[in-house]
Amino acid sequence: MTYHAIRCEAVEVRTDTGVCPGVAQTELGEVSVIGPRTPESKGICCQALAAMGPMKLVMATAEGMEWQKKGSFDITCPHGHVTFRLTRAS
């Protein structure tokens, strides 16, 4: 089975400061890479990671899917403050 790492970038933070008010304090432009085990970089808010889980799994393992035409998939965290763009990193 091929497993592709997923690049996750905070492409929009809807606050005046550009920083999420949640405990993870996600900043605009922050990038994490999610590999087969855990985020390989600074890390991602646990609630945002849970929200992106199903799509992350599809992007990491499936071929021939509709999102591949665009090359990325945007998902907003459960609190609505941060939009993440998911793309294959490998």
N, C-alpha and C positions, 0 to 999 in steps of 0.2 A: 504494500500500500504506500502510495506517495503522500507525504504530508507537507504542505506548503506553509511556511511561516507567514503570518499576517502582520502587515504594517498598519498601525492604528495612529492616526494623527488627529489632534483636536483642531478642527478647521473653523469652528465658531464657538465663542464663549459669550453668552448673552448677559454680561454684567458690564458695569462702567469701568471696572479695573482690568478686565480681560483674564480674570482668575475666578474659577468656580468657588462659590462660598461653602461648598461641602468640605468634608474632612480631608479629601485627597488634594484639594487646592490645585486642580488641573489648570494649566495655563494654555492660552492660545498658542498654537504651534507645537505643543509638546508631542513627541513621537515615542511610541512604544512598539516593540516587536513581540508578538505572541507566538511562541514556538510550540512544540509538542507537549511541553510541560507547564511552564509558567511564563509570564512576561519576562523577556530577556533584558529589559532595560529598567528605567526608573520605576515603572509600575503604572497600573491603571486603577482608578476607583473601583472598588469591589462591586458596587451596584451597577456601574456602567459595564463592567466586564460580564456580569450576569445577563444584562440586557442584550449584549452583542453575541453571547454564546452560541445560539443556534446558527446565526449567519456566519460567524467565524468558523464553525465546524464545516459548514457547506463549502465555504471558500477555501478552506484548508484541504479538503478531501475530494470534492466533486469536480468533474469536467463537463463541458458542454452546457453550462447553465446560462440563463438570461443575463445575469449581472456581468458576465465575462465580456459582453459586447461593449459595455461602458468601461470596464476595468476596475471599477470601485463600487462601494456601497456605503451610503451615509446612514448613520443611526444616531438618534438623540438619546441621551441618558434619561433614566426614569424621572429625574427632577426637572428636566427641560432646559438646563443651563448650558450643556455642552453637546455639540454635534461632532461625532467622530467619523472620519473617513477611513474605511477598511479597504486595503489593497493587498494583493499577494506580494510578499517580500522576496519569495524564492519560488 
